[in-house]
Structure formats: C-alpha cells, structure tokens
C-alpha cells in the first residue's frame, strides 16, 4: 500500500492483514524514516535529518526499547542501551558493545542518558 500527499509518500506492507516488512516515508524523494514490522509489531525505527544523517534510532528488545537520538552535529542527545543490542549494527557501537560476543561475560550495559547542554 502506498499513500501519497503532495511531496510526502508512505509505503506500507501487509501480510495476513498485519503490518509486515518495511514502512518507508519519503519527502520530496528523500527518505525521512524507515520502520520494520513483524506480524504487526514494530521491531525498529530509523529517522533521518534533512541532511540524511541519523536523527533517531530505536529497536525493540526484551526489556522494552533501546534507542539513540542525535543532533545535526552528531552529538548524542539521548541513549538507552540493553545487552541485546550487541547484534544491532547501529546501537552496538554507541552502547559500547562493539566486538561483544554472545555467551561472553555479561556487561552491565543497561544505561540511560539524557544529555543536554
């Protein structure tokens, strides 16, 4: 299903009457957000700034959601991590899990930060 209005368009995929696959939102031909669904439940979401740089990224984990938000300069505004993000290409770097392996020593990586100023 593709919905379009003026310069904005959204593409949504369904399977068995539930959202499944990627949801893409475009503005004037530029990708502004991308979401992934499985059996109607959101798995992750990525939002981009007008420059194309990452603005927000969230991933569903067992304990809730792990997420990061950045400003245009790349400064981290918010960060919420969980050990499960070690397999996530976006979050593992920011959460300090680069190179972490499954079954290894469990790190106390449940960290939250609201960084301002």
Secondary structure, DSSP 8 states (H G I E B T S, - for coil): -EEEETTEEEE--EETTEE-EEEEEEETTEEEEEEEEETTEEEEEEEE-TTS-EEEEEEEETTEEEEEEE-TT--EEEEE--GGGGG-TTHHHHTT-TT--TTS-------EEE---
